[in-house]
Amino acid sequence: MLDTTMDLDNAVFAKTEIGQREIKTRELRLPPLVRRLLILIDGQRCGKELAPMLMGQSLDQLMAELIDKECVSLVARTDVISVSRTEIASDNAPVAPEAAAALASLAALPPPDSRSEKNLDMARNFMTNTLNAEFGLNMRLSLIEAIANCTTSADLRKIYPTWHSTMNSSKGGAKELPKLVEKLFHVL
């Protein structure tokens, strides 16, 4: 079900395994405009970039069908990622409920300024490599760029909830996530 509070203009979605299979098989028999939107979704373009390609149809209605049929999953929000590229998301930015638990788990870590530059590099590489391993090389480009642009452990910890949510969005990532988090926390 589509979250009615979600800002689709700034949301970036990617095809799930179901969505990728639908492109090949057409077994869900999606209406033409819904299928067109599914084809256009690439894990990089946000809703306001996709909307002009929908021939005046409502992005909300078409996206709701794709979400309900689990053909797509939320990858990132461009409003958070664009802030991340320059100053990393502000401390008072609203946090999604699923991200709140991920943020809370960071409280047990040592202070970010106690981490070395080597730890920061290792954490950035770990987060990027796990995304690439789970979703394919550079399929979550906006998130990978945000991770790469982090200059401190504190910055990287602000990206962590998005990484956590993204990894949790795939079956394989969700299964391995506890082990991955444990490894990441050694350097984050």
Buried (B, 14 or more C-beta within 10 A) or exposed (E): EBEEEBEBBBBBBBBBEBBEBBEEEEEBEBEEBBBBBBEEBBBBBBBBBBBEBBEEBEBEEBBBBBBEBEBBBBBBBBBBBBBBBEEBBEEEEEBBEEBEEBBEBBEEBEEBEEBEEEBBEBBBEBBBEBBBBBBEEEBBBBBBBBBEBBEBBBBBBBBBBBBBBBBBBBEEBEEBBEEBBEBBBEBB
